[in-house]
């Protein structure tokens, strides 16, 4: 990465243990435009598309499922801030699509229609399919099982981002391959990522 840049800011964030695509802005005007696109992300705003891969507990039944549940980021559990599904929270919507499934676990592609804190993790948990390796919202027994398959972190990966360049308005799509450590877990479970 170049170090001579005078300005470099993240246009959005990922959870600490999430791998994958990030957008950085080299100018404050670009950051402002990108922030507006992220803030207004939805099916009605095709300027931005965020896709994740998540390994979840259990066999996903049926095909794609849109999950629209409001999320409250002000909740506390044992003094720690957590996100919960709550009708008084902010609108949040995700589309979960199975990529491959077994009885024990399912690999899902998740398209975010909004960008709330811990959205994928909490929506998955609310559907009784917590994400593998999730220490905050996950299932401890499932996490132990996944650890024996080589998982040592949260299995959540920002696989692709599509956006419009804030100056040229050119459509840009970036992809990040699944890290080897996560691919190895899928291989051990007999799950395919494509």
N, C-alpha and C positions, 0 to 999 in steps of 0.2 A: 504494500500500500504506500502511496506517495505520502511523504511527511511534510512537503513544502506547501500544502494547502492551508490557506488562512482561515477557511471556514469549512467545517465538515460536521454535519448533524444528522442524527438518526431521524428518518421520516416517520418511523413507527417502531414498536418494540415487540420482542418475543419474550415469552417466559424464560427464566434463567436456564432451564434445562432443555429448551426447545432448540433444535438445530434448523438450518435451512436459510432461506432467502431473506435478505434485509435490503432496504433502500436507504441510501445516504444522500443527502443534498449538499452541494458545494456552494450554494448561495442561499441567503435567507428568503429571497423571493421564490425560489424553487421549493424550499421547505414549506412555505406558506401554501403554495398551490397543492403540493402533495398532501399536506395535512388536511386541506379541505376535501380532497378526494377520499382520504381515509375516513374522515368524519362522516361523510355522506355515502359511504359504501352501502350498496343494496342491489337488489335485482333491477331497480329503476335507474341505477347509476352504473352503466357498463364500462365506465372509465377504469374501474379497479376490480381485479379478481384475485382472491387469495385462496390457495388450495393447500391443505395439509394432509399428511398421512398419519394415522393413529392406529396403534394396536390396542384393542379393547378386550375386556373379559367376555367370554361366552360366544356362542354362535349367533350372529346377527340374522334375524328372521326377516324375510321379505327383501325387497329392493331398496332403492333410495327412499329416504325419509327426511322431510323437512321438520326441524324442531324449532319451534318459536316459543320461547319461554323467557319472560323478563328476568333480569339478573340484578340483585342488590349487592353492591360492593361494600356496604357499611356494616355487614354482620360481623360478629366476633364469636370465636369458639376457643375457650380456654385462654382468653386474652389475645389470641391471634386473629388478624383480619382474614376473613374468608369470603368467598362469593357464594351466594345461595340463589336458588330459584325463588322468586317472590314477585307476586303481581304488582307490588308497589315499586319494583325496580325499573331499570331501563330496558326498553325493547331490545331483544336479541334474537337472531335467527341464523340457523346453520342448516346445510343440507349434507346428510351423512349417506354415503354410497358404499356398499360393500365391494371390496376388491377381491378378497378371498377369505374363506371362513373354514374353521374346524369346530369341533365341539367345544374345545377349550378356549379358543381365541379367534378374533376376527380382525383383519386388516381393513380399515375404512379410509376412503378419501373423503375429506371434509371441505366443503366450500363455505366460507364465511360470507354472510350477507350483511353482517354488522361486525364491529371490532371491539367487543367488550373484554374487559379483563377476565382471563381464565375461561373464556366462553366455550371453547371446544371441550375442555376438561369438565366443566360443570354440566353442559348439555349432555355429554356422554354419560356422566354419573347419573343424571336424572332419568336416563333411559335404561338404567340398570346394566350399563356396559362401561364401567370405569376404565380409564386408560392405564395400560401396563406401566408400572414403575412410578405411578403418581402417589407420592407420599402424603399429599394434602387431601386429595379427593378420592383416592383409590381404595382398593380392597387389599388388605394386608396379606391374606392367604394367597390371592392371585399374584401379588407382587413377589412373594416368596417363590412361587412356582416359576414365574418368569425369570427370577434371578438364577434359578437352577438351569435355565435355558441360556444363560449368559447375559441377561439384561441387567445393566448396572445404572440405568438412568431412566428418565421419563421417555416413553416411546411416542414422541410427538415431533413431527418434522414438517417445516414449511417448505413444501415441495415445489411450489411455483407461485410467481407473482406476475400479474399482467397489469400494466398501467400506461398512462400517456405521459411522455416527456413534458414537463411543465413549460418549456420554451418552444420546442419544435412541434409539439403535439403529435409526435410520432408514437405509434403503439409499440410498446416494448414488453417482451415476455422473457422472464428469467426463470431458470429451473435449477434446482439443487438436487443432485443424486442422493439417494438414501445413504447415510454413513455406513461404512463396512460393519461397525459394531451392531447396528440395527438390522442390516441385511443378514448377518450371521444368525441373529435370533429368529428371523423369519425362516431361514434355511433349516434350523433345528426343529422348528414347529411344522415344517412342511407347507408353509404359506408362500404364495407367489405375490410379488409386488407389482406385476404388470399384467 
